[in-house]
């Protein structure tokens, strides 16, 4: 089997290292753009933006344990437009490769890949096999091994990711992941339980009615 493009992934890691968060855990830039990946109705009364890293264990746990209920209650019901914005935490090569892979899969499969990476975190941390797990996810999304290798070696896509992370760091003042914004109000204490989400949503919705 072809060896992993270690040079490309390490290059990616170095490229975003300036903006990487030292650890996951606990403004501006809240306008949704064409570069954003989102779920839900574009005209939903509340927009929730999550800044998260695919290598952040707290982000992964929130995705696995809270997101399904959040999606059913708020996104699928039309109450929330949810936007996921990639950030980079250690190990940066995992976060970078995962983000590039999700983008390569396309908008229709982006969140499926993101979810698969979060569910694959434990295996990656246990085995150290970033390539193997991500390749399997890529193949499940319909990408060949060659396409996967091209994806994680794409300098143009890497520069775009780097630019997005720099923009988020400066404009939204992200200091930890996951960080959430509800119609511009920042919640940066890490994993939000449903009780906190309910309260944040109610506050954001009430503000729209003033």
MOWOQUI-V634498 format. One record per backbone hydrogen bond with DSSP energy under -0.5 kcal/mol. CO is the residue of the C=O (numbers start at 0). NH is the residue of the N-H. Records with the same first field share a line. If there is no record, write none. Layout:
CO->NH / NH
This chain:
3->5
4->8
5->9
6->10
7->11
8->12
9->13
10->14
11->15
12->16
13->17
15->18 / 19
16->19
20->89
32->35
35->37
36->83
38->81
40->43
45->47 / 80
46->48 / 182
47->49 / 82
48->50 / 180
49->51 / 84
50->177 / 178
51->86
52->55
54->56
55->59
56->60
57->61
58->62
59->63
60->64
61->65 / 66
62->67
65->68 / 69
66->70
67->71
68->72
69->73 / 74
70->75
73->78 / 79
74->77
78->45
79->81
80->47
81->38
82->49 / 84
83->36
84->51
86->53
87->20
90->93 / 94
91->95
92->96
93->97
94->98
95->99
96->100
97->101
98->102
99->103
100->104
101->105
102->105
105->108 / 109
108->112
109->113
110->114
111->115
112->116
113->117
114->118
115->119
117->120
119->123
120->124
121->125
122->126
123->127
127->129
128->132
129->133
130->134
131->135
132->136
133->137
134->138
135->139
136->140
137->142
138->141
143->147
144->148
145->149
146->150
147->151
148->152
150->153
152->154
153->157
154->158
155->159
156->160
157->161
158->162
159->163
160->164
161->165
162->166
163->167
164->168
165->169
166->170
167->171 / 172 / 173
170->27
176->24
177->189
178->50
179->186
180->48 / 182
181->184
184->181
186->179
190->192
192->195 / 196
193->197
194->198
195->199
196->200
197->201
198->202
199->203
200->204
201->205
202->206
203->207
204->208
205->208
206->209
